Amino acid sequence: MLLGLPWVAAAGWAQLEPSPDAAPVSNAPAPPPQKPVATFKMNVSLVDLFFTVKNKHGELMPHLAENDCSVSENGVPQKLKSFAAETDLPLTLGVLLDTSGSQVDVLPLEQQAGSQFLRQVLRPKDEAFLLSFDVNVNLLQDYTNDAQELAQAMNKAQINDAGGGGSAGIPGLGQGPVPVYGTPKGTLLYDAIYQAAYDKMSEQGGRKAMIILTDGEDEGSDHTLQQAVNAALKNNVMIYVILIADPHFYGGFGLGYTGYSAAKKLSDETGGQMIDVGNNGPKLRAAFAEIEDELRTEYLATYTSTDAKMDGTFRSIAVNCGKGTHVQVKKGYYALPSPLQ
């Protein structure tokens, strides 16, 4: 972090001969000149890690202590500065809703279960926004703590496969379509993640998570899968993917379907989870309940990296909480300087 403070110099007063008509001059001593304050830089390499821990049966472990877990960065052990279970830390949540043609039969399930989830998960200090993606990326509801507003926006979402009935407006995340050049646009999943991470979540602090309801397929995004992952990592955003799709749309998920592997990569590398629910309503509701439990059963560990260089390189992270445990944590981070540096 760069804290720049200006050099301050005291102005000298010229000593003038008093005129006969001049006002009386004070004999009090002049204030001493102020010492200049040095400008300095501070490289802050404090790393925040949000993670969940499960036992071999997949059950959450909410009562671990600092001595139960260890952290390494690029294979080098790190000394923790703090470790705490965070059950009620404010949450910034982005819900990304796939409204492409492949979701026509499952969108009503998403709307019903998603609205119920938002009512249950949001607490007074939390905020959430909602966007849809298809041939466009549209902001349906900006940040709010009102679950009812989010539910109303979600229920208004419509399938748009560029065959009519789509939305129009300002290109990009604002209110309308991303301009189409070259490759036909179909499902702008990676663009939606990239834009949400930078345009909506980059300036937010604390816990940040995206919940994406999609079949995992992308068609026509300007950004790649890896760029979407990097956008989430650079903005400290966990990604949860609820993989929901009608198998008949893909002929039983045969050749050509790549959604599963893409969804797994997005969630694994950012510390979230991918949950495959098919087109099953009860499984979808169970997936939302599982995500809610995880978001309220997280640990926050902080450490000052032994590598203080903020050189933009990727640093891999490993968290170990003992034999038989599984830790959900981001695979690493980019050592980017603070915006204030």
N, C-alpha and C positions, 0 to 999 in steps of 0.2 A: 504494500500500500504506500502510495506516495503522499506524503503530507507536505505540501509546499507552503512555506510561510514567507512572506515578503521581507526583504531587508528593510530595516527601519533606521533612519538616520535623523538625528535631531538637528533642526536648523539653527544656525547661530544667529544671534541678534547683533546688528551693527551698533556700535556705541557712537551716538551723535551728541554734539555739544548742545546743551539745552538753550532754547531761546528765552528772552525775557518774559514772553507771554506764555511759555509752556506750562502745562499742568505739573504739579509736584511729581517728582520721580520717586518710586519706591526704592528703598535701600535693601529690600529683601534679596537674598542670594538667588541667582538664576537656578532653575532646576538642572540637575546634572544631566549630561547627554546620555541618551538611552543607548545601551549596548546593542549592536546588531544581532539579530537572531539568525542562526545558521539554517540554511535549507538542507533537508536531508531526505534520503530515501529509506524505506523500510520494506524489505521483501518478506511477506508473510506467507508461510507455507503450511498453514494450519488446515488440516483435512478433516471434514465432517463425514462420518459414515453412518448411514441409516441401514439397518439390516434386521432380519428376523431369523430365528433359530428354531428348527424342528427336530424332534427325536426320530428314531428309526421307523416309528409308526406314522410319521407325518404330522404329529401333534405339536402345536406351538409350545415353546418353553419360555414362559414369561418371567422366571425368577432367577436368572443367572446373575452372577456378580462379576466384577471386573477381573478377578483372578481366574475366572472360568474361560476367558477368551483371550486370544492373542492375535495381533495384526502384523502383517509383513507387507512391505512395498518393494516391488522388484526383487523379492527374495530376502530383503533386509528387515530384520525385526524392528518394530517401532514401539516406542514407549508411549502409552496412552496418557493423555492429559486429563481426560474425563470419560466416564462410562455411566450410562443411566438408562433405565427402562422408561420409554416415553409412551405413555398411554393417551395423553391428552394434548400433545403439542399441536399448535395450529397447523392445519393442512391446506395446501393449495392443490386443487384437483382440476384436471382437464378431462372431460369426457368427449371422446371422438367417436362419432356414429357413422358407420358405413351405410350410405344410402344409394349405392350403385344397384344396377339391375339384378345382380345375383342375390340381393337381400330381400327381394320383394315378398317372399313367403315368411321371412323371419323378423321383419321390421316390427310388426305389432308385438311380438314377444319381447324384443329389445326395449321398446317404449314402455311397456308395462313393468317389466322387472327393473329397468334402469331408473324409472321414476320412483319406485319403491325404495331402491337402494339409496338414492340421493336423500330421501326423507329420513332414512335411518342413519346415514353416515355423517351428515353435516351437523356440526356443533357451532355454538355462537361465534367462535373465532375463525372458523373455516371459511374458505371461499372456493367457488367452482365456476367454470365456464363450460359451454357446450358448443361444439362445432360439428358439422357434417362434412363428409367428403364423398364425392362421386366423380363426375366429370368436372366438378367445381370443388372449391374449398370454401365453406360458408360458416361464418360465425352466427350461430342461432341464438345464443345468450351469452352476454359478457359476464364478467365476474359478479357474483352475487352470493349472498348467504341464504337466499330465499329458495328453499327446495321446491316450493310451488311454482315459482317463476321458471325454474329449470325444467320441471315436469311439463309445464305448458308448452315450453319451447320444444321439448323432445317430442311431444305428441303431435306437434305441427310438422315435424320432419316428413318429407315425401321422397319416394324413390325418384331418382333422376338418372336416366340412361342416355341423355341427350336426344331422346326421341320426342321431346315435348314435355311441358309441365315443369321444367327446371326453373331455377331461380336466376335472376339477373341483378346486376349491380356493379359496384366497384370491383375491379379485378383483384383477386387475392383473398386473403383471410378476412378482409373487411366485410363485404356483403355479396360477393358475386364470383363469377368464374375466373379461373386462372386462364390467361390467353393460351390458345392452342396453336402450336407450330409443329410441323413435322409429324411425329408419332401420334396416332390417334389417342385421345384421352378416354380412359374408362373408369379407373378407380385410383384416385390420387392419394393413396395411403401414405407413401413416403413424403410427399409434399406436405400433407396435413401434419404429420409429426414434426417435420422440420420447421414449419411456420408456427405451430403451437409452441414449440420449445423456445424459439427465438422471439417471436412477436408477443407471446402472452406470458411466458414463464421465466424469461431470462432475468427480469428485475425483481422477481419474488424470492424471498429467503425461506429458510426452514425446510420443512418436508414438502416435497413436490412429487406428484404422481399423475400419470396419464392412465386412463382406463379406456381401452380401444375395443369396440365391438365390431368385429369384421370377420370375413372369411380368410383374411391374410393375403389376398391377391392384390397386386398392384399392376396397373396398366397406364403407362403414359406419364408418370411423374418425371419432373425435371431433375429430382434428386434420387440418388441410389439408396439401397437398403443400408449400406454402411454409413452414408451421410446422415441418414435418419437416426441411426444408433449414435453417431458422434454428436449430433445436435442435442440429444437427450443427455449424454454424458457430460458435455461441456456446460450444460445448464443444470446439472445435478437433478435430473428428473428420472424417477423410476417408471417403467412401463409395464402395465398389466394388460395382457391381451386375452380377451374372451373370444375364443375362436368359435364363431357361430355361423352355420351355413346349411343350406338345403343340399344334401348329398345328390339329389336328383339333378340339380343344376349342373353338376360336374360329372354326371354319369357315374356316381358312386366314388368320387375322388380318385379317378384313374390317372392315366398319363397326362401330364400337362398341368396338374395341380401342384402349386408350390407354396401355398399359403401356410401350411404347417411349419415348414422349416424357417420361413421368414418370421413368423410370429414367435417361434422359439428363440431365434437369435435376438429379436427386439427385447424380449423379456429377460432372457438369461444374462445378457451383457449389461443391462441397466439395473439389475437387482430386483426385478419384479417377478412375475409368474405368468405362464401361458396356461390357460384352462380351456380344454376342448369340450364343448357342450353339444356339438352337432346342431340339431334343431329341436332340442328337448327343453321344454319350459321349466320343469323342476330342476334339471341340471343347471340351467341358467341362473335360477334364483339361488341355488346352492353355491354357484361360483361367486355371485355378488356377496353372499354371506361370508364366504371364505376370505375374500379380499378385504371386507370390512374388518374381520378379525385380525388380519395381518397388519392393516394400517393402524390398528389400536394396540398392537402387541409388538412394537418395534423397539430396538435399542439404538441409542446414539452414542457412538464413540468418537472422540476427537484425538488427534495427535499432530505434532509438528514434525513434518517429514525430515528425515536425516539428509535428504537431498534438497537443499534450499534454493536451487536454481529454478527460476520460473521461466523455463525455456520452451514451453509449449509442447514438450514431449509427453507421450503416453506413459503412465506409471501403472503397472499391474498391481492389484490388491488381492490379498488372501486373508480371510478371517477363519480362525480355527477355534471352535468352542468344545473340543473334546471328541473322543471316539463315539461313533454312533449318532453324531449330530449332522444336520444339513443346514448350512448357512446360506440365506438368500442375500446377496450383496452385489453391488456393481463390480464388474470385472476390473475396473481401474478408473483413472481420471486423467485429464489433460492438465499439466502444470502451467496454467495460464495466469499471467499477471492480473492483479486486481484492476478493474476499470479506473481506479483512482491513482494507479501507478503511472 
